[in-house]
Amino acid sequence: MENAVKKVKEIKVNDFYELKGVAKPSPSIVECFKICCLLMQSGRPPKPNATQKESDPEGYFLLAKSQLLSKPQQFLDNMIKYDKDNIEDSLINKIRPLTETEAMKPEKVAGAS
């Protein structure tokens, strides 16, 4: 957990502006933002159109772009201040399998963006 907090603090806000411009996100980017949306309780994702559905089948990257990446500095601040010690067990149980997918392997995430 400490390593994750350290990595979040290393994120530059400009990285979020770059990600906001990604038209076809990799599976790793989509999975990362799905987890972020769930943790930040961003609501339900919109239905992606046919073109978007190819890279973002559930619409979580679209949701992240509209809810989280619309205010990159606030999103970064929210991640840094996130109350990681009080995450509900039901949310942990929902997110845990997502963190164990092929797309979330460190080498895949590192190469994604």
Gaussian input, Z-matrix of N, CA and C with variables (Angstrom, degrees):
# hf/3-21g

backbone

0 1
 N
 C     1     B1
 C     2     B2     1     A1
 N     3     B3     2     A2     1     D1
 C     4     B4     3     A3     2     D2
 C     5     B5     4     A4     3     D3
 N     6     B6     5     A5     4     D4
 C     7     B7     6     A6     5     D5
 C     8     B8     7     A7     6     D6
 N     9     B9     8     A8     7     D7
 C    10    B10     9     A9     8     D8
 C    11    B11    10    A10     9     D9
 N    12    B12    11    A11    10    D10
 C    13    B13    12    A12    11    D11
 C    14    B14    13    A13    12    D12
 N    15    B15    14    A14    13    D13
 C    16    B16    15    A15    14    D14
 C    17    B17    16    A16    15    D15
 N    18    B18    17    A17    16    D16
 C    19    B19    18    A18    17    D17
 C    20    B20    19    A19    18    D18
 N    21    B21    20    A20    19    D19
 C    22    B22    21    A21    20    D20
 C    23    B23    22    A22    21    D21
 N    24    B24    23    A23    22    D22
 C    25    B25    24    A24    23    D23
 C    26    B26    25    A25    24    D24
 N    27    B27    26    A26    25    D25
 C    28    B28    27    A27    26    D26
 C    29    B29    28    A28    27    D27
 N    30    B30    29    A29    28    D28
 C    31    B31    30    A30    29    D29
 C    32    B32    31    A31    30    D30
 N    33    B33    32    A32    31    D31
 C    34    B34    33    A33    32    D32
 C    35    B35    34    A34    33    D33
 N    36    B36    35    A35    34    D34
 C    37    B37    36    A36    35    D35
 C    38    B38    37    A37    36    D36
 N    39    B39    38    A38    37    D37
 C    40    B40    39    A39    38    D38
 C    41    B41    40    A40    39    D39
 N    42    B42    41    A41    40    D40
 C    43    B43    42    A42    41    D41
 C    44    B44    43    A43    42    D42
 N    45    B45    44    A44    43    D43
 C    46    B46    45    A45    44    D44
 C    47    B47    46    A46    45    D45
 N    48    B48    47    A47    46    D46
 C    49    B49    48    A48    47    D47
 C    50    B50    49    A49    48    D48
 N    51    B51    50    A50    49    D49
 C    52    B52    51    A51    50    D50
 C    53    B53    52    A52    51    D51
 N    54    B54    53    A53    52    D52
 C    55    B55    54    A54    53    D53
 C    56    B56    55    A55    54    D54
 N    57    B57    56    A56    55    D55
 C    58    B58    57    A57    56    D56
 C    59    B59    58    A58    57    D57
 N    60    B60    59    A59    58    D58
 C    61    B61    60    A60    59    D59
 C    62    B62    61    A61    60    D60
 N    63    B63    62    A62    61    D61
 C    64    B64    63    A63    62    D62
 C    65    B65    64    A64    63    D63
 N    66    B66    65    A65    64    D64
 C    67    B67    66    A66    65    D65
 C    68    B68    67    A67    66    D66
 N    69    B69    68    A68    67    D67
 C    70    B70    69    A69    68    D68
 C    71    B71    70    A70    69    D69
 N    72    B72    71    A71    70    D70
 C    73    B73    72    A72    71    D71
 C    74    B74    73    A73    72    D72
 N    75    B75    74    A74    73    D73
 C    76    B76    75    A75    74    D74
 C    77    B77    76    A76    75    D75
 N    78    B78    77    A77    76    D76
 C    79    B79    78    A78    77    D77
 C    80    B80    79    A79    78    D78
 N    81    B81    80    A80    79    D79
 C    82    B82    81    A81    80    D80
 C    83    B83    82    A82    81    D81
 N    84    B84    83    A83    82    D82
 C    85    B85    84    A84    83    D83
 C    86    B86    85    A85    84    D84
 N    87    B87    86    A86    85    D85
 C    88    B88    87    A87    86    D86
 C    89    B89    88    A88    87    D87
 N    90    B90    89    A89    88    D88
 C    91    B91    90    A90    89    D89
 C    92    B92    91    A91    90    D90
 N    93    B93    92    A92    91    D91
 C    94    B94    93    A93    92    D92
 C    95    B95    94    A94    93    D93
 N    96    B96    95    A95    94    D94
 C    97    B97    96    A96    95    D95
 C    98    B98    97    A97    96    D96
 N    99    B99    98    A98    97    D97
 C   100   B100    99    A99    98    D98
 C   101   B101   100   A100    99    D99
 N   102   B102   101   A101   100   D100
 C   103   B103   102   A102   101   D101
 C   104   B104   103   A103   102   D102
 N   105   B105   104   A104   103   D103
 C   106   B106   105   A105   104   D104
 C   107   B107   106   A106   105   D105
 N   108   B108   107   A107   106   D106
 C   109   B109   108   A108   107   D107
 C   110   B110   109   A109   108   D108
 N   111   B111   110   A110   109   D109
 C   112   B112   111   A111   110   D110
 C   113   B113   112   A112   111   D111
 N   114   B114   113   A113   112   D112
 C   115   B115   114   A114   113   D113
 C   116   B116   115   A115   114   D114
 N   117   B117   116   A116   115   D115
 C   118   B118   117   A117   116   D116
 C   119   B119   118   A118   117   D117
 N   120   B120   119   A119   118   D118
 C   121   B121   120   A120   119   D119
 C   122   B122   121   A121   120   D120
 N   123   B123   122   A122   121   D121
 C   124   B124   123   A123   122   D122
 C   125   B125   124   A124   123   D123
 N   126   B126   125   A125   124   D124
 C   127   B127   126   A126   125   D125
 C   128   B128   127   A127   126   D126
 N   129   B129   128   A128   127   D127
 C   130   B130   129   A129   128   D128
 C   131   B131   130   A130   129   D129
 N   132   B132   131   A131   130   D130
 C   133   B133   132   A132   131   D131
 C   134   B134   133   A133   132   D132
 N   135   B135   134   A134   133   D133
 C   136   B136   135   A135   134   D134
 C   137   B137   136   A136   135   D135
 N   138   B138   137   A137   136   D136
 C   139   B139   138   A138   137   D137
 C   140   B140   139   A139   138   D138
 N   141   B141   140   A140   139   D139
 C   142   B142   141   A141   140   D140
 C   143   B143   142   A142   141   D141
 N   144   B144   143   A143   142   D142
 C   145   B145   144   A144   143   D143
 C   146   B146   145   A145   144   D144
 N   147   B147   146   A146   145   D145
 C   148   B148   147   A147   146   D146
 C   149   B149   148   A148   147   D147
 N   150   B150   149   A149   148   D148
 C   151   B151   150   A150   149   D149
 C   152   B152   151   A151   150   D150
 N   153   B153   152   A152   151   D151
 C   154   B154   153   A153   152   D152
 C   155   B155   154   A154   153   D153
 N   156   B156   155   A155   154   D154
 C   157   B157   156   A156   155   D155
 C   158   B158   157   A157   156   D156
 N   159   B159   158   A158   157   D157
 C   160   B160   159   A159   158   D158
 C   161   B161   160   A160   159   D159
 N   162   B162   161   A161   160   D160
 C   163   B163   162   A162   161   D161
 C   164   B164   163   A163   162   D162
 N   165   B165   164   A164   163   D163
 C   166   B166   165   A165   164   D164
 C   167   B167   166   A166   165   D165
 N   168   B168   167   A167   166   D166
 C   169   B169   168   A168   167   D167
 C   170   B170   169   A169   168   D168
 N   171   B171   170   A170   169   D169
 C   172   B172   171   A171   170   D170
 C   173   B173   172   A172   171   D171
 N   174   B174   173   A173   172   D172
 C   175   B175   174   A174   173   D173
 C   176   B176   175   A175   174   D174
 N   177   B177   176   A176   175   D175
 C   178   B178   177   A177   176   D176
 C   179   B179   178   A178   177   D177
 N   180   B180   179   A179   178   D178
 C   181   B181   180   A180   179   D179
 C   182   B182   181   A181   180   D180
 N   183   B183   182   A182   181   D181
 C   184   B184   183   A183   182   D182
 C   185   B185   184   A184   183   D183
 N   186   B186   185   A185   184   D184
 C   187   B187   186   A186   185   D185
 C   188   B188   187   A187   186   D186
 N   189   B189   188   A188   187   D187
 C   190   B190   189   A189   188   D188
 C   191   B191   190   A190   189   D189
 N   192   B192   191   A191   190   D190
 C   193   B193   192   A192   191   D191
 C   194   B194   193   A193   192   D192
 N   195   B195   194   A194   193   D193
 C   196   B196   195   A195   194   D194
 C   197   B197   196   A196   195   D195
 N   198   B198   197   A197   196   D196
 C   199   B199   198   A198   197   D197
 C   200   B200   199   A199   198   D198
 N   201   B201   200   A200   199   D199
 C   202   B202   201   A201   200   D200
 C   203   B203   202   A202   201   D201
 N   204   B204   203   A203   202   D202
 C   205   B205   204   A204   203   D203
 C   206   B206   205   A205   204   D204
 N   207   B207   206   A206   205   D205
 C   208   B208   207   A207   206   D206
 C   209   B209   208   A208   207   D207
 N   210   B210   209   A209   208   D208
 C   211   B211   210   A210   209   D209
 C   212   B212   211   A211   210   D210
 N   213   B213   212   A212   211   D211
 C   214   B214   213   A213   212   D212
 C   215   B215   214   A214   213   D213
 N   216   B216   215   A215   214   D214
 C   217   B217   216   A216   215   D215
 C   218   B218   217   A217   216   D216
 N   219   B219   218   A218   217   D217
 C   220   B220   219   A219   218   D218
 C   221   B221   220   A220   219   D219
 N   222   B222   221   A221   220   D220
 C   223   B223   222   A222   221   D221
 C   224   B224   223   A223   222   D222
 N   225   B225   224   A224   223   D223
 C   226   B226   225   A225   224   D224
 C   227   B227   226   A226   225   D225
 N   228   B228   227   A227   226   D226
 C   229   B229   228   A228   227   D227
 C   230   B230   229   A229   228   D228
 N   231   B231   230   A230   229   D229
 C   232   B232   231   A231   230   D230
 C   233   B233   232   A232   231   D231
 N   234   B234   233   A233   232   D232
 C   235   B235   234   A234   233   D233
 C   236   B236   235   A235   234   D234
 N   237   B237   236   A236   235   D235
 C   238   B238   237   A237   236   D236
 C   239   B239   238   A238   237   D237
 N   240   B240   239   A239   238   D238
 C   241   B241   240   A240   239   D239
 C   242   B242   241   A241   240   D240
 N   243   B243   242   A242   241   D241
 C   244   B244   243   A243   242   D242
 C   245   B245   244   A244   243   D243
 N   246   B246   245   A245   244   D244
 C   247   B247   246   A246   245   D245
 C   248   B248   247   A247   246   D246
 N   249   B249   248   A248   247   D247
 C   250   B250   249   A249   248   D248
 C   251   B251   250   A250   249   D249
 N   252   B252   251   A251   250   D250
 C   253   B253   252   A252   251   D251
 C   254   B254   253   A253   252   D252
 N   255   B255   254   A254   253   D253
 C   256   B256   255   A255   254   D254
 C   257   B257   256   A256   255   D255
 N   258   B258   257   A257   256   D256
 C   259   B259   258   A258   257   D257
 C   260   B260   259   A259   258   D258
 N   261   B261   260   A260   259   D259
 C   262   B262   261   A261   260   D260
 C   263   B263   262   A262   261   D261
 N   264   B264   263   A263   262   D262
 C   265   B265   264   A264   263   D263
 C   266   B266   265   A265   264   D264
 N   267   B267   266   A266   265   D265
 C   268   B268   267   A267   266   D266
 C   269   B269   268   A268   267   D267
 N   270   B270   269   A269   268   D268
 C   271   B271   270   A270   269   D269
 C   272   B272   271   A271   270   D270
 N   273   B273   272   A272   271   D271
 C   274   B274   273   A273   272   D272
 C   275   B275   274   A274   273   D273
 N   276   B276   275   A275   274   D274
 C   277   B277   276   A276   275   D275
 C   278   B278   277   A277   276   D276
 N   279   B279   278   A278   277   D277
 C   280   B280   279   A279   278   D278
 C   281   B281   280   A280   279   D279
 N   282   B282   281   A281   280   D280
 C   283   B283   282   A282   281   D281
 C   284   B284   283   A283   282   D282
 N   285   B285   284   A284   283   D283
 C   286   B286   285   A285   284   D284
 C   287   B287   286   A286   285   D285
 N   288   B288   287   A287   286   D286
 C   289   B289   288   A288   287   D287
 C   290   B290   289   A289   288   D288
 N   291   B291   290   A290   289   D289
 C   292   B292   291   A291   290   D290
 C   293   B293   292   A292   291   D291
 N   294   B294   293   A293   292   D292
 C   295   B295   294   A294   293   D293
 C   296   B296   295   A295   294   D294
 N   297   B297   296   A296   295   D295
 C   298   B298   297   A297   296   D296
 C   299   B299   298   A298   297   D297
 N   300   B300   299   A299   298   D298
 C   301   B301   300   A300   299   D299
 C   302   B302   301   A301   300   D300
 N   303   B303   302   A302   301   D301
 C   304   B304   303   A303   302   D302
 C   305   B305   304   A304   303   D303
 N   306   B306   305   A305   304   D304
 C   307   B307   306   A306   305   D305
 C   308   B308   307   A307   306   D306
 N   309   B309   308   A308   307   D307
 C   310   B310   309   A309   308   D308
 C   311   B311   310   A310   309   D309
 N   312   B312   311   A311   310   D310
 C   313   B313   312   A312   311   D311
 C   314   B314   313   A313   312   D312
 N   315   B315   314   A314   313   D313
 C   316   B316   315   A315   314   D314
 C   317   B317   316   A316   315   D315
 N   318   B318   317   A317   316   D316
 C   319   B319   318   A318   317   D317
 C   320   B320   319   A319   318   D318
 N   321   B321   320   A320   319   D319
 C   322   B322   321   A321   320   D320
 C   323   B323   322   A322   321   D321
 N   324   B324   323   A323   322   D322
 C   325   B325   324   A324   323   D323
 C   326   B326   325   A325   324   D324
 N   327   B327   326   A326   325   D325
 C   328   B328   327   A327   326   D326
 C   329   B329   328   A328   327   D327
 N   330   B330   329   A329   328   D328
 C   331   B331   330   A330   329   D329
 C   332   B332   331   A331   330   D330
 N   333   B333   332   A332   331   D331
 C   334   B334   333   A333   332   D332
 C   335   B335   334   A334   333   D333
 N   336   B336   335   A335   334   D334
 C   337   B337   336   A336   335   D335
 C   338   B338   337   A337   336   D336

   B1=1.4481
   B2=1.5277
   B3=1.3316
   B4=1.4633
   B5=1.5264
   B6=1.3352
   B7=1.4628
   B8=1.5233
   B9=1.3190
   B10=1.4632
   B11=1.5266
   B12=1.3216
   B13=1.4654
   B14=1.5302
   B15=1.3095
   B16=1.4681
   B17=1.5279
   B18=1.3348
   B19=1.4662
   B20=1.5325
   B21=1.3119
   B22=1.4676
   B23=1.5223
   B24=1.2986
   B25=1.4705
   B26=1.5281
   B27=1.3278
   B28=1.4658
   B29=1.5303
   B30=1.3285
   B31=1.4663
   B32=1.5249
   B33=1.3031
   B34=1.4673
   B35=1.5253
   B36=1.3024
   B37=1.4631
   B38=1.5289
   B39=1.3313
   B40=1.4587
   B41=1.5278
   B42=1.3378
   B43=1.4627
   B44=1.5290
   B45=1.3278
   B46=1.4591
   B47=1.5307
   B48=1.3328
   B49=1.4619
   B50=1.5272
   B51=1.3151
   B52=1.4652
   B53=1.5264
   B54=1.3329
   B55=1.4609
   B56=1.5252
   B57=1.3115
   B58=1.4639
   B59=1.5234
   B60=1.3204
   B61=1.4546
   B62=1.5183
   B63=1.3232
   B64=1.4639
   B65=1.5270
   B66=1.3332
   B67=1.4658
   B68=1.5258
   B69=1.3347
   B70=1.4652
   B71=1.5256
   B72=1.3165
   B73=1.4690
   B74=1.5254
   B75=1.3072
   B76=1.4716
   B77=1.5313
   B78=1.3278
   B79=1.4711
   B80=1.5306
   B81=1.3271
   B82=1.4680
   B83=1.5200
   B84=1.3195
   B85=1.4734
   B86=1.5217
   B87=1.3131
   B88=1.4713
   B89=1.5312
   B90=1.3334
   B91=1.4801
   B92=1.5299
   B93=1.3332
   B94=1.4764
   B95=1.5199
   B96=1.3423
   B97=1.4582
   B98=1.5214
   B99=1.3041
   B100=1.4706
   B101=1.5230
   B102=1.3286
   B103=1.4682
   B104=1.5254
   B105=1.3413
   B106=1.4640
   B107=1.5236
   B108=1.3268
   B109=1.4729
   B110=1.5223
   B111=1.3196
   B112=1.4596
   B113=1.5235
   B114=1.3178
   B115=1.4697
   B116=1.5243
   B117=1.3233
   B118=1.4648
   B119=1.5290
   B120=1.3469
   B121=1.4619
   B122=1.5294
   B123=1.3254
   B124=1.4658
   B125=1.5170
   B126=1.2957
   B127=1.4564
   B128=1.5196
   B129=1.3156
   B130=1.4698
   B131=1.5187
   B132=1.3262
   B133=1.4613
   B134=1.5211
   B135=1.3421
   B136=1.4649
   B137=1.5258
   B138=1.2977
   B139=1.4644
   B140=1.5243
   B141=1.3258
   B142=1.4629
   B143=1.5288
   B144=1.3437
   B145=1.4636
   B146=1.5315
   B147=1.3096
   B148=1.4711
   B149=1.5225
   B150=1.3116
   B151=1.4645
   B152=1.5228
   B153=1.3169
   B154=1.4607
   B155=1.5198
   B156=1.3186
   B157=1.4602
   B158=1.5245
   B159=1.3311
   B160=1.4575
   B161=1.5343
   B162=1.3284
   B163=1.4631
   B164=1.5302
   B165=1.3193
   B166=1.4680
   B167=1.5334
   B168=1.3415
   B169=1.4692
   B170=1.5217
   B171=1.3137
   B172=1.4719
   B173=1.5276
   B174=1.3228
   B175=1.4617
   B176=1.5177
   B177=1.3249
   B178=1.4635
   B179=1.5282
   B180=1.3386
   B181=1.4606
   B182=1.5260
   B183=1.3280
   B184=1.4674
   B185=1.5263
   B186=1.3257
   B187=1.4600
   B188=1.5189
   B189=1.3276
   B190=1.4675
   B191=1.5219
   B192=1.3187
   B193=1.4691
   B194=1.5252
   B195=1.3253
   B196=1.4690
   B197=1.5309
   B198=1.3247
   B199=1.4620
   B200=1.5304
   B201=1.3128
   B202=1.4645
   B203=1.5243
   B204=1.3147
   B205=1.4581
   B206=1.5231
   B207=1.3206
   B208=1.4662
   B209=1.5320
   B210=1.3325
   B211=1.4697
   B212=1.5263
   B213=1.3421
   B214=1.4658
   B215=1.5311
   B216=1.3190
   B217=1.4646
   B218=1.5160
   B219=1.3197
   B220=1.4691
   B221=1.5319
   B222=1.3327
   B223=1.4552
   B224=1.5298
   B225=1.3188
   B226=1.4626
   B227=1.5262
   B228=1.3143
   B229=1.4751
   B230=1.5278
   B231=1.3297
   B232=1.4654
   B233=1.5245
   B234=1.3200
   B235=1.4644
   B236=1.5261
   B237=1.3180
   B238=1.4671
   B239=1.5277
   B240=1.3207
   B241=1.4727
   B242=1.5320
   B243=1.3267
   B244=1.4656
   B245=1.5339
   B246=1.3255
   B247=1.4678
   B248=1.5306
   B249=1.3296
   B250=1.4670
   B251=1.5239
   B252=1.3188
   B253=1.4630
   B254=1.5257
   B255=1.3231
   B256=1.4651
   B257=1.5210
   B258=1.3126
   B259=1.4638
   B260=1.5270
   B261=1.3172
   B262=1.4671
   B263=1.5215
   B264=1.3315
   B265=1.4649
   B266=1.5280
   B267=1.3219
   B268=1.4670
   B269=1.5306
   B270=1.3238
   B271=1.4571
   B272=1.5324
   B273=1.3123
   B274=1.4714
   B275=1.5252
   B276=1.3253
   B277=1.4683
   B278=1.5257
   B279=1.3137
   B280=1.4590
   B281=1.5333
   B282=1.3100
   B283=1.4623
   B284=1.5271
   B285=1.3035
   B286=1.4709
   B287=1.5306
   B288=1.3315
   B289=1.4762
   B290=1.5320
   B291=1.3212
   B292=1.4605
   B293=1.5283
   B294=1.3173
   B295=1.4689
   B296=1.5241
   B297=1.3204
   B298=1.4606
   B299=1.5291
   B300=1.3268
   B301=1.4594
   B302=1.5214
   B303=1.3139
   B304=1.4724
   B305=1.5284
   B306=1.3237
   B307=1.4662
   B308=1.5205
   B309=1.3332
   B310=1.4633
   B311=1.5288
   B312=1.3144
   B313=1.4627
   B314=1.5284
   B315=1.3317
   B316=1.4761
   B317=1.5257
   B318=1.3233
   B319=1.4613
   B320=1.5394
   B321=1.3202
   B322=1.4748
   B323=1.5210
   B324=1.3353
   B325=1.4567
   B326=1.5235
   B327=1.3146
   B328=1.4662
   B329=1.5229
   B330=1.3116
   B331=1.4494
   B332=1.5217
   B333=1.3207
   B334=1.4651
   B335=1.5230
   B336=1.3057
   B337=1.4489
   B338=1.5089
   A1=110.27
   A2=116.45
   A3=119.69
   A4=111.32
   A5=116.05
   A6=119.98
   A7=110.77
   A8=117.06
   A9=121.16
   A10=110.79
   A11=116.80
   A12=121.28
   A13=109.62
   A14=116.47
   A15=121.34
   A16=110.29
   A17=117.04
   A18=121.37
   A19=111.49
   A20=117.27
   A21=120.13
   A22=109.85
   A23=117.64
   A24=121.00
   A25=112.24
   A26=117.51
   A27=121.61
   A28=112.66
   A29=117.22
   A30=120.54
   A31=109.31
   A32=114.99
   A33=121.77
   A34=107.98
   A35=117.29
   A36=121.57
   A37=110.59
   A38=118.25
   A39=120.83
   A40=112.21
   A41=116.94
   A42=120.49
   A43=110.55
   A44=116.67
   A45=120.66
   A46=111.01
   A47=116.10
   A48=118.56
   A49=109.76
   A50=117.20
   A51=121.59
   A52=110.89
   A53=115.96
   A54=119.96
   A55=112.02
   A56=116.26
   A57=120.19
   A58=110.84
   A59=116.84
   A60=120.96
   A61=114.79
   A62=118.00
   A63=121.26
   A64=109.63
   A65=115.24
   A66=119.65
   A67=112.01
   A68=116.79
   A69=121.31
   A70=108.63
   A71=116.75
   A72=119.85
   A73=112.04
   A74=114.97
   A75=120.21
   A76=108.78
   A77=117.56
   A78=119.81
   A79=112.57
   A80=117.44
   A81=120.07
   A82=111.44
   A83=116.43
   A84=119.88
   A85=109.87
   A86=116.94
   A87=120.84
   A88=110.00
   A89=117.25
   A90=120.38
   A91=110.84
   A92=117.10
   A93=119.61
   A94=111.30
   A95=115.49
   A96=118.34
   A97=112.59
   A98=118.04
   A99=119.67
   A100=108.71
   A101=116.16
   A102=120.79
   A103=110.03
   A104=117.01
   A105=120.37
   A106=111.53
   A107=115.96
   A108=119.58
   A109=111.54
   A110=116.27
   A111=119.68
   A112=110.88
   A113=117.12
   A114=120.14
   A115=112.07
   A116=116.35
   A117=120.56
   A118=112.07
   A119=115.55
   A120=122.12
   A121=110.66
   A122=114.12
   A123=121.83
   A124=114.57
   A125=117.95
   A126=120.32
   A127=112.07
   A128=114.55
   A129=120.50
   A130=109.49
   A131=116.16
   A132=118.45
   A133=112.17
   A134=116.33
   A135=119.48
   A136=110.05
   A137=116.60
   A138=119.51
   A139=107.65
   A140=116.55
   A141=118.40
   A142=111.29
   A143=115.63
   A144=118.15
   A145=108.72
   A146=117.22
   A147=121.48
   A148=112.35
   A149=118.20
   A150=121.82
   A151=111.13
   A152=116.79
   A153=121.40
   A154=111.58
   A155=116.78
   A156=121.69
   A157=111.86
   A158=117.06
   A159=121.57
   A160=111.18
   A161=117.63
   A162=120.29
   A163=113.11
   A164=117.45
   A165=121.97
   A166=109.17
   A167=116.96
   A168=120.08
   A169=115.82
   A170=118.30
   A171=120.20
   A172=113.05
   A173=117.78
   A174=121.34
   A175=115.01
   A176=118.47
   A177=119.60
   A178=113.45
   A179=117.35
   A180=118.09
   A181=109.76
   A182=117.15
   A183=120.40
   A184=110.65
   A185=116.59
   A186=120.97
   A187=110.30
   A188=116.52
   A189=120.14
   A190=110.92
   A191=116.55
   A192=119.51
   A193=111.09
   A194=116.76
   A195=119.26
   A196=113.14
   A197=117.66
   A198=120.37
   A199=114.00
   A200=116.87
   A201=120.36
   A202=112.35
   A203=116.64
   A204=120.57
   A205=113.33
   A206=117.63
   A207=120.04
   A208=110.98
   A209=115.85
   A210=121.90
   A211=107.35
   A212=116.82
   A213=121.07
   A214=114.81
   A215=117.96
   A216=119.04
   A217=111.38
   A218=116.49
   A219=120.41
   A220=110.41
   A221=117.06
   A222=121.28
   A223=110.15
   A224=116.79
   A225=120.62
   A226=110.62
   A227=117.04
   A228=120.75
   A229=110.62
   A230=117.26
   A231=121.14
   A232=111.04
   A233=116.58
   A234=119.18
   A235=110.77
   A236=116.59
   A237=120.71
   A238=110.87
   A239=116.65
   A240=121.76
   A241=113.24
   A242=117.46
   A243=121.39
   A244=111.06
   A245=116.07
   A246=122.13
   A247=109.82
   A248=115.16
   A249=121.77
   A250=112.85
   A251=117.44
   A252=120.54
   A253=113.11
   A254=117.29
   A255=120.48
   A256=112.72
   A257=116.61
   A258=120.64
   A259=107.45
   A260=116.08
   A261=120.32
   A262=110.53
   A263=115.56
   A264=120.91
   A265=111.83
   A266=116.83
   A267=119.40
   A268=111.24
   A269=116.75
   A270=120.86
   A271=110.86
   A272=116.50
   A273=120.57
   A274=109.76
   A275=116.79
   A276=120.94
   A277=112.20
   A278=117.13
   A279=121.64
   A280=111.11
   A281=116.26
   A282=121.63
   A283=112.98
   A284=117.56
   A285=120.94
   A286=113.21
   A287=119.40
   A288=118.41
   A289=112.66
   A290=117.56
   A291=120.74
   A292=111.26
   A293=116.11
   A294=119.90
   A295=112.06
   A296=116.75
   A297=121.02
   A298=113.09
   A299=117.76
   A300=120.71
   A301=110.77
   A302=115.19
   A303=121.34
   A304=110.88
   A305=116.67
   A306=121.33
   A307=112.67
   A308=117.45
   A309=120.52
   A310=113.45
   A311=117.73
   A312=119.46
   A313=107.62
   A314=117.67
   A315=120.67
   A316=114.30
   A317=117.77
   A318=119.28
   A319=111.57
   A320=117.13
   A321=120.92
   A322=110.53
   A323=115.75
   A324=119.54
   A325=110.49
   A326=117.38
   A327=121.50
   A328=111.45
   A329=117.14
   A330=120.28
   A331=114.37
   A332=117.20
   A333=120.90
   A334=113.11
   A335=117.98
   A336=120.49
   A337=110.03
   D1=-39.95
   D2=179.98
   D3=-62.23
   D4=-37.96
   D5=178.37
   D6=-64.90
   D7=-39.18
   D8=178.82
   D9=-64.14
   D10=-42.81
   D11=178.50
   D12=-62.48
   D13=-42.50
   D14=178.77
   D15=-60.90
   D16=-44.66
   D17=179.98
   D18=-64.29
   D19=-39.84
   D20=178.60
   D21=-62.64
   D22=-40.48
   D23=-179.69
   D24=-67.85
   D25=-18.56
   D26=178.28
   D27=-85.24
   D28=-10.49
   D29=-178.67
   D30=-67.98
   D31=136.76
   D32=175.59
   D33=-97.29
   D34=138.39
   D35=-177.58
   D36=-59.17
   D37=-31.55
   D38=178.83
   D39=-63.09
   D40=-26.01
   D41=176.43
   D42=-60.59
   D43=-35.02
   D44=179.68
   D45=-70.81
   D46=-36.02
   D47=176.72
   D48=-63.30
   D49=-39.39
   D50=176.82
   D51=-62.34
   D52=-47.63
   D53=-178.69
   D54=-62.91
   D55=-34.21
   D56=-179.92
   D57=-61.53
   D58=-27.91
   D59=-179.32
   D60=-86.75
   D61=-3.01
   D62=-179.17
   D63=-70.75
   D64=123.95
   D65=-179.31
   D66=-86.45
   D67=-39.34
   D68=-179.89
   D69=-123.97
   D70=89.73
   D71=-177.63
   D72=-70.05
   D73=148.43
   D74=175.54
   D75=-72.14
   D76=162.61
   D77=176.99
   D78=-56.36
   D79=-34.08
   D80=179.73
   D81=-66.11
   D82=-41.83
   D83=178.10
   D84=-64.35
   D85=-44.01
   D86=-179.67
   D87=-61.47
   D88=-46.58
   D89=-179.30
   D90=-63.44
   D91=-42.68
   D92=178.77
   D93=-58.52
   D94=-45.67
   D95=-178.62
   D96=-74.54
   D97=-26.90
   D98=173.71
   D99=-62.44
   D100=-45.81
   D101=178.53
   D102=-61.89
   D103=-44.44
   D104=178.65
   D105=-60.24
   D106=-44.50
   D107=179.54
   D108=-61.11
   D109=-41.21
   D110=179.12
   D111=-66.67
   D112=-44.44
   D113=-179.99
   D114=-65.47
   D115=-38.74
   D116=-177.96
   D117=-86.65
   D118=0.98
   D119=179.42
   D120=50.06
   D121=57.60
   D122=-175.23
   D123=-81.39
   D124=-1.40
   D125=179.02
   D126=99.73
   D127=-166.40
   D128=-178.00
   D129=-89.76
   D130=138.80
   D131=179.04
   D132=-72.66
   D133=150.34
   D134=175.67
   D135=-73.63
   D136=160.37
   D137=177.00
   D138=-76.69
   D139=123.96
   D140=178.87
   D141=-73.11
   D142=150.69
   D143=175.63
   D144=-76.06
   D145=177.73
   D146=-174.36
   D147=-57.01
   D148=-41.19
   D149=-179.91
   D150=-67.62
   D151=-44.23
   D152=-178.72
   D153=-70.53
   D154=-32.28
   D155=-175.18
   D156=-60.59
   D157=-28.31
   D158=-179.91
   D159=-60.52
   D160=-44.73
   D161=-177.09
   D162=-101.47
   D163=-19.77
   D164=-176.46
   D165=-135.00
   D166=67.83
   D167=-170.29
   D168=-57.99
   D169=-31.89
   D170=-178.43
   D171=-97.33
   D172=-10.06
   D173=178.24
   D174=87.11
   D175=11.26
   D176=-177.85
   D177=-69.74
   D178=-31.34
   D179=176.85
   D180=-69.77
   D181=-38.06
   D182=174.83
   D183=-60.69
   D184=-43.01
   D185=178.25
   D186=-62.55
   D187=-43.99
   D188=179.69
   D189=-62.23
   D190=-40.47
   D191=179.58
   D192=-62.79
   D193=-39.76
   D194=-177.18
   D195=-82.50
   D196=-32.22
   D197=-175.15
   D198=-100.56
   D199=-44.58
   D200=-173.15
   D201=-96.37
   D202=-46.32
   D203=-175.67
   D204=-82.70
   D205=-3.90
   D206=177.34
   D207=-70.54
   D208=-24.59
   D209=176.66
   D210=-133.68
   D211=78.68
   D212=-172.74
   D213=-55.82
   D214=-42.17
   D215=-178.77
   D216=-66.22
   D217=-40.89
   D218=178.07
   D219=-64.36
   D220=-40.54
   D221=178.15
   D222=-61.14
   D223=-46.08
   D224=178.74
   D225=-62.18
   D226=-45.33
   D227=178.05
   D228=-59.93
   D229=-42.06
   D230=179.78
   D231=-64.06
   D232=-37.59
   D233=178.28
   D234=-67.51
   D235=-41.79
   D236=-179.38
   D237=-64.99
   D238=-39.73
   D239=-176.90
   D240=-89.98
   D241=0.85
   D242=-174.19
   D243=-54.62
   D244=134.55
   D245=-178.72
   D246=-80.44
   D247=77.33
   D248=-175.11
   D249=-68.51
   D250=-16.87
   D251=-178.44
   D252=-84.45
   D253=-7.39
   D254=-176.85
   D255=-128.72
   D256=39.67
   D257=177.02
   D258=-81.21
   D259=131.26
   D260=-179.32
   D261=-63.75
   D262=144.37
   D263=-179.81
   D264=-58.17
   D265=-37.34
   D266=-179.56
   D267=-63.32
   D268=-36.30
   D269=178.12
   D270=-71.30
   D271=-40.46
   D272=176.33
   D273=-60.59
   D274=-43.80
   D275=179.46
   D276=-64.41
   D277=-29.80
   D278=178.66
   D279=-76.54
   D280=-36.13
   D281=-175.16
   D282=-85.92
   D283=-34.34
   D284=-176.03
   D285=-49.25
   D286=-50.49
   D287=-179.84
   D288=-61.86
   D289=-30.60
   D290=179.16
   D291=-66.84
   D292=-33.49
   D293=-178.94
   D294=-75.08
   D295=-12.85
   D296=-176.53
   D297=-102.83
   D298=9.09
   D299=179.47
   D300=-78.18
   D301=164.54
   D302=177.40
   D303=-57.57
   D304=-40.54
   D305=-178.05
   D306=-63.48
   D307=-22.67
   D308=-176.61
   D309=-98.40
   D310=6.85
   D311=175.09
   D312=-63.90
   D313=139.03
   D314=-174.91
   D315=-50.18
   D316=-40.29
   D317=-178.58
   D318=-69.04
   D319=-31.27
   D320=176.92
   D321=-71.52
   D322=-43.97
   D323=179.95
   D324=-65.33
   D325=-42.28
   D326=-179.81
   D327=-61.78
   D328=-34.11
   D329=-179.35
   D330=-87.16
   D331=-4.01
   D332=-174.33
   D333=-76.60
   D334=-38.02
   D335=-176.95
   D336=-161.33

